[in-house]
């Protein structure tokens, strides 16, 4: 499956359903399921784990309207990645996260 690493506390906010828009300074044509992984830094529990699966269904330039669901203010060149269908999984320890969207096999 495709995966993406988020720093904390953003990864926990997505996994809890409180954050339904992820923001990046880059866009992607990818649409579909993504495993949300928590980066190892900062060391906020559960650092370095796969936390949930979400559906990435749209990407657009970020607007002020997106701030509440993104849990962050608009910043230069920000893109809103719209997430839905958040599915909890038992946290799975990862060896290492990566930049960008990457392939990850859940065991």
N, C-alpha and C positions, 0 to 999 in steps of 0.2 A: 504494500500500500504506500501511498504518498504520505509524507509527514513534514511537519515544520516545527522548529523549536522556538519557544517563546520564553522570554525572561520572566521571572516572578516579580510582582504578583500577578502579571497578566495571564499566565498559564492557568493558575488556580481560578481566576475570574472567568475565563472561558469555560473551564471544566464545570464550574458551578452554575453556568447559564447567565451570569450577571453581565458578561461582556459578549456581545453577539456581533461585534465588528472588530476585527483585527486591523491594525494599520501598518503600512510599510511605505518606504519611499520608492518602491517599485511595484509594477503591476505584473500580472500573470494571466495567461490565457487558460490556465488549468481550471477546470471546474470538476467538482466531485468530492469524494471523501478524503479527509486529511486526518492523520493522527496528530493530536496536539501533544507535544513533548515539552517538558520543563527543562530549561537549560540548567547546567550544573552550577552556573554562577548567575546571580548571587545565590549563596547557599541557603535558600529558603525551602523548607520542606514542601513537597517532595522533589528535591532537585535531582535532575538526571533521570526522570521517569516519563513514560508514556502515560498520559492521564485520561484521554477521552478521544472519541472520534467525532468529527463534525463534517457537515457538508458545506463546502465553499461553493456558493451559488452565483455570486456576482462580485465584480470589482469595479469601482468607480473612483474618480477623484474625490477626496474627502471634503465634506462641507460642514458648516457649523451644526447642521441638523444631526450629524453623525456623532457628535461629541459625547452625548450621554451614553449611547450604546457601545462606544469605543472606550469609554472611561479615560479619555484623554482629550485635550484641546487640539484644534486644527493646527498643523505645523506645515512649513513649506514642503511642497512636493508629495504630501501624504496621499496615499490611496486607501480607501476603505475596502476591506475584504469582508463581505457579508457572509455570516455563518448561521446555519440553522441545523436542525436535526442533531442536537448534541446528545451523544450516547456515552454514558459513563462506562469505563472499563476498570477492572482491578488494576491499580498502578503496576506497571511493568518496568523494572530497572533497565536502563539503557547504558551501553558502554560509552557512547559519545554522540552528541548532537552535531548538527551541521548547519551551515548557512544556506539560506534558500529552501526550496522544496526538494526533498530527497526521498529515496526509496527506503522503506523500513519494513522488515518482516516481523509481524507479531508472532510470538511462539505460543 
